[in-house]
Amino acid sequence: MEALRSITRREFLRGSALSAAACVLAACSPAATPVPQPEPTEVAPTTAAAQEAPATEAPTTAASEPTAAPQQAKVNWLGPFVPAYRMDYVTKVLIPSYKDVAPNVEIVPEQATSWPDTEEKIMVRYAAGGGPDLAQTYFAPLDFASRGMLAAMNPFLEADSRVKGEDFFVSLMKGAQYNGKTYGLPHNAITQVLFYNKKYFEAAGLQEPPKTLTELAEFARKLTAVKKGAGFDYAMEIQLNDADTFAAYLYANGGRFVDDDCQRMFYDETMLATLKYIVDLIKSGDAAPFGSAADVPNGKAAMRYSVPILVGNTKTQFPDVYPNLGAALVPAGPGGHTSYSWAHYEHIMANSKVKEAAWDFLAWMLSDLKTDVEFHDQQNFVPTQPRTYADKLFAEHWAWSVFAKQLASCISAPTCLKWRAAYTEVMTPELEAAWTLQKTPEEVIATMNQKLPKILGIS
């Protein structure tokens, strides 16, 4: 997400290249298919008050225990601080602010090129006995925790009143919890909402965004009918070269990928109906199976599901479109306005010799409200804590306030140890094949049912 576009299939599949490092570690015009609709329901905001799984002891080593912070400490912090403005903020504002609080601790940020690149560096360096002290991940928290690479944060959370698990959205906390312990804290929340161009909606006689999946298809047809006269290319842009966009439709439609224990897959009639719904929109010409996340900001498309990066980049790169941009909860299906959420997680590495110093910086960064507000405003990310959304900057923003409501009703990404492999090796390429009409939805679901149990270890 370093630029205004969807991450490509190649970038996702690059994550599969990490398996090599894993080996090292191991050694050491039809109408859209009708979808039943409930009355939209309001979902109360939820935090992680009941987040912790039943406490079962995970294997620990001496390396995973917190160590005393030395008088002088240097903490290496690895992450994809891209585009350049993000690294500028980290080095010129965030870290100097912490230096005022902890003058004896030096935070040294290291910029990776992407999330797969970050995670690859973590694995290779850890296998060689080195690595960062503090690291960000996107796909890999449970995978890394299961390998013993991450320090459990429970001792820090219990001893430090500044940060508590219940401060964060439940769905986001689950993504870094393994065997009853917490191995990371969510820093930047990720989910998708519906972005739309209000000017084009007015041209089609639409006064507000669609509230249900049925309305979404109806609106797409109405927008298609006026697109030439209104000056845009297509009503809706759908891009299924990642599984996350599909999840936004699937979860709202009452579907799931797997159960909470990752022992049962739901590649069933609900998933098939959801995939047919999308494919029918594409076949009818009411949605385009191409384009990028820039197509709503640059005025080519009237609607698109997307992540937070779209907001800031529209403001800076397409200022003439920005006043017409709107955001809404994902249109509801039988699951309501539910969607799929995940996060950018911050971890302390198990082999770090400066765990206490790394924790102090992390706790300061996540607990200071002014810092959290400023960080997410400057970084063009959305916060992971409900309290931050209460700040005027987020509470009154046309898009950030929608993300807050969306996160309150989200369900976490599957907490399967092999989810990253399932996601990159099977789901993403298969969904892309359906999206580009190379395979039928039935063929895609059949392939997933054949391949995914082997990866996830489901009999």
C-alpha positions in Angstrom: 0.0 0.0 0.0 2.9 2.3 -0.6 1.0 3.8 -3.6 -2.5 4.5 -4.6 -3.3 1.1 -6.1 -4.3 -2.4 -5.0 -1.3 -4.6 -4.1 -0.7 -6.8 -7.1 -0.9 -10.5 -7.3 2.8 -10.7 -7.9 3.4 -8.8 -4.6 1.2 -11.2 -2.7 2.7 -14.2 -4.3 6.1 -12.9 -3.4 5.2 -13.9 0.1 5.4 -17.5 -0.9 9.1 -17.0 -1.5 9.4 -16.8 2.2 8.9 -20.6 2.3 12.6 -20.9 1.5 13.5 -18.9 4.7 10.9 -21.0 6.5 13.0 -24.1 5.6 16.0 -22.5 7.2 14.1 -21.8 10.3 12.7 -25.3 10.4 16.3 -26.6 10.2 17.3 -24.4 12.9 -25.7 -8.4 -19.1 -27.4 -10.6 -16.9 -28.7 -9.1 -13.7 -26.6 -9.8 -10.7 -27.5 -12.9 -8.7 -30.1 -11.9 -6.1 -28.7 -11.9 -2.5 -31.2 -12.0 0.4 -31.1 -8.8 2.4 -31.9 -8.0 6.0 -32.8 -4.7 7.3 -29.6 -2.8 8.0 -28.7 -2.9 11.7 -26.6 -0.7 13.8 -23.7 -2.4 15.5 -22.5 -1.1 18.8 -18.7 -0.2 18.9 -16.7 -3.1 20.4 -13.4 -3.1 22.0 -11.2 -6.0 23.2 -12.8 -6.3 26.6 -13.1 -10.1 26.2 -10.2 -10.6 23.8 -8.1 -13.2 25.6 -8.4 -16.8 24.6 -8.4 -19.4 27.4 -4.9 -19.3 28.8 -2.8 -22.2 27.6 0.9 -22.1 28.1 2.9 -21.6 25.0 6.5 -22.9 24.9 8.8 -20.2 26.1 12.5 -19.8 26.1 14.8 -17.6 28.0 15.1 -15.4 24.9 11.4 -14.6 25.0 11.5 -13.2 28.6 11.7 -9.4 28.9 15.1 -8.1 29.8 16.1 -5.0 31.8 16.5 -1.9 29.7 20.1 -0.7 29.7 21.0 2.8 30.6 21.8 3.4 26.9 19.8 1.3 24.3 19.6 1.2 20.6 16.4 -0.2 19.1 16.3 -1.2 15.5 12.7 -0.8 14.1 12.0 -2.5 10.8 9.0 -1.8 8.6 7.9 -0.6 5.1 7.9 3.1 5.9 6.8 4.0 2.4 6.0 6.2 0.5 8.8 8.7 1.4 6.5 11.0 3.4 6.0 8.2 6.0 9.7 7.8 6.6 10.1 11.6 6.8 7.5 11.8 9.6 9.0 8.8 11.5 12.5 10.3 11.4 11.8 14.0 11.7 8.8 14.1 14.1 7.9 10.8 15.8 11.4 9.7 16.9 12.6 13.2 18.0 9.4 13.5 20.1 10.3 10.2 21.9 13.8 11.4 22.4 12.5 14.1 24.6 10.8 11.5 26.7 13.6 8.9 26.7 16.9 10.6 25.9 19.0 7.4 26.5 17.1 5.3 24.0 18.0 5.6 20.3 15.3 4.4 17.8 16.8 3.5 14.5 14.2 2.9 11.8 15.0 0.8 8.8 12.9 1.1 5.7 11.9 -2.0 3.8 10.3 -1.8 0.3 7.0 -3.6 1.0 5.3 -5.9 3.5 6.6 -9.1 1.8 10.1 -7.6 1.8 9.8 -6.7 5.5 8.7 -10.2 6.5 11.3 -11.9 4.3 14.0 -9.8 6.0 12.7 -10.7 9.4 12.7 -14.5 8.7 16.2 -14.5 7.0 17.8 -12.4 9.7 16.2 -14.3 12.6 17.3 -17.6 11.1 20.9 -16.2 11.1 20.6 -15.2 14.7 20.1 -11.5 14.1 17.2 -9.2 13.1 15.5 -6.1 14.3 14.3 -5.5 17.9 11.0 -4.1 16.9 9.3 -5.1 13.7 6.1 -4.6 11.7 4.2 -7.4 10.0 1.1 -7.6 7.9 0.4 -11.3 7.0 2.6 -13.1 9.4 1.9 -12.6 13.1 0.6 -16.1 13.9 3.1 -17.8 11.6 6.0 -16.0 13.3 4.6 -16.5 16.8 4.2 -20.3 16.2 7.9 -20.4 15.3 9.0 -18.8 18.6 10.3 -15.7 16.8 8.2 -13.1 18.7 8.3 -12.2 22.4 5.0 -12.6 24.2 3.8 -9.2 25.3 1.7 -10.4 28.2 4.3 -9.5 30.9 4.6 -6.0 29.5 0.8 -5.6 29.2 0.3 -6.8 32.8 3.1 -4.5 34.2 2.5 -1.3 32.2 -0.7 0.6 32.8 -0.2 2.7 29.7 -1.4 0.0 27.2 -4.1 -2.6 27.7 -5.5 -5.1 25.3 -9.0 -3.8 25.8 -7.9 -0.4 24.3 -8.0 -1.9 20.8 -10.8 -3.3 18.6 -11.4 -7.0 19.3 -11.1 -8.1 15.7 -7.7 -6.5 15.4 -6.2 -7.9 18.6 -7.2 -11.5 17.6 -4.8 -11.3 14.7 -1.7 -11.5 16.9 -2.9 -13.8 19.7 -1.6 -17.4 19.8 -2.1 -20.1 22.4 -3.6 -17.6 24.8 -0.8 -15.1 24.5 -0.4 -11.8 22.7 2.5 -11.5 20.4 1.9 -8.1 18.7 -0.2 -5.0 19.0 -2.2 -3.6 16.1 -0.9 -0.2 15.1 -2.7 0.6 11.8 -6.2 -0.8 11.1 -7.1 -2.2 7.7 -10.6 -2.8 6.4 -12.4 -1.8 3.3 -15.3 0.6 2.9 -17.3 1.8 -0.1 -15.9 4.9 -1.7 -18.1 6.7 -4.3 -18.2 9.9 -6.4 -21.1 12.1 -5.2 -21.1 14.1 -8.5 -21.7 11.0 -10.5 -24.4 9.7 -8.1 -26.3 13.0 -8.6 -26.1 12.5 -12.4 -27.8 9.1 -12.0 -30.4 10.5 -9.6 -28.9 8.8 -6.6 -28.9 10.8 -3.4 -27.1 8.5 -1.0 -24.8 5.5 -1.1 -26.3 1.9 -1.4 -27.1 0.3 1.9 -27.5 -3.3 0.8 -25.9 -5.6 -1.8 -29.1 -5.6 -3.8 -29.0 -1.8 -3.9 -25.3 -1.9 -4.9 -26.2 -3.9 -8.0 -29.2 -1.6 -8.8 -27.0 1.5 -8.4 -24.3 0.1 -10.6 -26.9 -0.4 -13.4 -28.2 3.2 -13.0 -24.7 4.6 -13.1 -23.8 2.5 -16.2 -26.8 4.1 -18.0 -25.5 7.6 -17.5 -21.7 7.1 -17.5 -21.0 8.5 -21.0 -23.0 11.7 -20.4 -21.6 12.1 -16.9 -18.0 11.7 -18.0 -16.8 8.6 -16.3 -15.8 5.2 -17.7 -17.6 2.7 -15.5 -20.0 2.5 -12.6 -17.9 0.2 -10.4 -14.4 -1.2 -10.3 -14.0 -4.6 -8.7 -10.5 -6.0 -8.3 -10.2 -9.6 -7.0 -6.5 -10.0 -7.3 -6.5 -10.2 -3.6 -8.7 -12.1 -1.2 -9.4 -9.1 1.0 -11.7 -7.4 -1.4 -13.7 -10.6 -1.9 -13.9 -10.9 1.9 -15.6 -7.5 2.2 -18.5 -8.9 0.0 -18.4 -12.4 1.5 -18.5 -11.4 5.2 -21.3 -8.9 4.6 -23.2 -11.7 2.8 -23.1 -13.9 5.9 -20.2 -16.0 4.7 -16.8 -16.8 6.3 -13.6 -18.4 5.1 -13.1 -20.8 8.0 -14.4 -21.3 11.6 -12.7 -19.8 14.6 -10.7 -23.0 15.2 -9.5 -23.2 11.6 -10.9 -26.8 11.5 -13.8 -26.2 9.0 -13.8 -24.3 5.7 -16.9 -22.6 4.4 -16.3 -22.9 0.7 -20.1 -23.5 0.3 -23.2 -22.1 -1.3 -22.9 -18.7 0.4 -19.4 -18.3 -1.0 -20.5 -19.5 -4.4 -23.4 -17.1 -4.4 -21.2 -14.2 -3.4 -18.7 -15.0 -6.2 -21.5 -15.3 -8.7 -22.9 -11.9 -7.6 -19.5 -10.3 -8.4 -19.1 -12.2 -11.7 -22.6 -11.3 -12.8 -21.9 -7.6 -12.2 -18.8 -7.9 -14.4 -20.5 -9.9 -17.2 -23.3 -7.3 -17.3 -20.8 -4.5 -17.8 -21.9 -2.8 -14.6 -18.5 -3.4 -13.0 -15.1 -3.5 -14.6 -12.7 -6.4 -14.0 -9.7 -4.1 -14.4 -8.3 -0.8 -13.3 -6.8 0.2 -9.9 -7.5 1.9 -6.6 -6.9 5.2 -8.3 -10.0 4.9 -10.5 -12.4 6.6 -8.1 -10.0 9.4 -7.1 -9.1 10.1 -10.8 -12.7 10.2 -11.8 -12.8 7.0 -14.0 -15.1 5.1 -11.7 -18.2 6.0 -9.6 -17.8 3.3 -6.9 -15.1 1.1 -5.4 -14.3 -0.8 -2.2 -11.0 0.3 -0.9 -8.6 0.9 2.0 -7.6 4.1 3.8 -4.8 5.1 1.5 -7.3 6.3 -1.0 -8.4 9.2 1.2 -5.1 11.1 1.6 -3.9 10.4 -1.9 -7.1 11.7 -3.4 -6.6 14.9 -1.4 -3.1 15.4 -2.6 -3.1 13.9 -6.1 -6.7 14.7 -7.2 -7.8 17.8 -5.3 -10.5 18.5 -7.8 -12.2 15.2 -7.1 -11.7 15.2 -3.3 -14.7 17.4 -2.5 -17.0 15.0 -4.4 -15.6 11.8 -2.7 -17.9 10.0 -0.2 -17.5 6.9 2.0 -20.0 4.5 3.3 -20.2 1.2 5.2 -19.9 -1.9 3.0 -23.4 -2.6 1.7 -25.2 -5.1 4.0 -26.1 -8.6 3.2 -27.4 -11.3 5.7 -24.4 -10.6 7.8 -25.2 -6.9 8.1 -22.5 -4.3 7.6 -19.9 -6.8 8.8 -16.6 -6.9 7.0 -13.1 -8.4 7.3 -10.4 -6.6 9.3 -6.7 -7.0 9.8 -3.9 -4.7 10.8 -0.2 -3.7 10.6 1.2 -5.3 13.8 4.1 -4.2 15.9 6.2 -7.0 17.5 9.2 -7.3 19.8 11.5 -10.0 18.4 12.2 -12.9 20.8 16.0 -12.6 20.3 16.2 -8.9 21.0 18.5 -7.9 23.8 16.7 -4.6 24.4 13.1 -5.8 24.8 12.4 -3.3 27.7 13.5 -0.4 25.6 11.6 -1.6 22.6 8.5 -2.0 24.7 8.8 1.5 26.2 8.9 3.1 22.8 6.0 1.0 21.6 3.9 1.7 24.7 4.6 5.5 24.5 3.7 5.5 20.8 0.4 3.7 21.3 -0.7 5.2 24.6 -0.1 8.9 24.0 -3.4 10.1 22.5 -1.9 13.2 20.9 0.9 11.0 19.3 -1.6 8.4 18.0 -3.9 11.1 16.5 -0.9 12.9 14.9 0.7 9.6 13.6 -2.4 8.4 11.8 -3.3 11.8 10.4 0.2 12.2 9.0 0.7 8.6 7.9 -2.7 8.3 6.1 -3.7 5.2 8.1 -6.7 4.6 10.4 -6.2 4.1 14.1 -6.7 0.8 16.0 -8.2 2.3 19.2 -11.8 3.5 19.5 -10.7 6.3 21.8 -8.6 7.9 18.9 -11.7 8.1 16.7 -13.4 10.2 19.4 -10.9 12.9 18.6 -12.5 15.7 16.5 -10.0 15.1 13.7 -11.4 11.6 13.2 -14.9 11.9 14.6 -15.9 14.6 12.2 -14.1 13.4 9.1 -16.3 12.1 6.3 -14.2 8.9 5.8 -12.4 8.2 9.1 -15.7 8.2 11.0 -17.0 5.5 8.6 -13.9 3.4 9.1 -14.5 3.6 12.8 -18.1 2.3 12.4 -16.9 -0.4 10.0 -14.2 -1.6 12.4 -16.7 -1.9 15.2 -18.6 -4.5 13.3 -15.7 -6.3 11.7 -14.7 -9.9 12.1 -11.0 -10.7 12.2 -9.0 -12.3 9.5 -8.8 -16.1 10.0 -6.5 -16.9 12.9 -4.9 -19.9 11.1 -1.2 -20.5 11.3 -1.0 -21.3 7.6 -3.4 -18.5 6.5 -0.7 -16.6 4.7 0.2 -19.6 2.5 -3.5 -20.3 1.9 -4.1 -16.7 1.0 -1.2 -16.3 -1.4 -0.9 -19.7 -3.0 -4.5 -20.6 -3.6 -7.1 -18.0 -2.8 -5.6 -15.0 -4.5 -4.8 -16.6 -7.8 -8.1 -18.5 -7.9 -10.2 -15.5 -7.1 -8.4 -13.6 -9.8 -9.2 -16.3 -12.3 -12.9 -15.9 -11.5 -12.7 -12.1 -11.6 -11.1 -12.1 -15.0 -13.6 -14.7 -16.3 -10.9 -17.3 -16.9 -12.7 -19.8 -14.6 -16.3 -20.2 -13.5 -17.2 -19.5 -9.8 -18.0 -23.3 -9.5 -14.5 -24.2 -10.8 -12.9 -21.8 -8.4 -14.7 -23.1 -5.3 -14.0 -26.7 -6.3 -10.3 -25.9 -6.6 -10.2 -24.2 -3.2 -12.0 -27.1 -1.6 -9.4 -29.4 -3.1 -6.2 -27.5 -2.2 -6.9 -25.5 0.9 -7.5 -28.4 3.4 -4.0 -29.6 2.6 -2.4 -26.3 3.4 -4.5 -25.6 6.5 -4.1 -29.1 7.8 -7.9 -29.8 7.8 -8.8 -33.4 7.2 
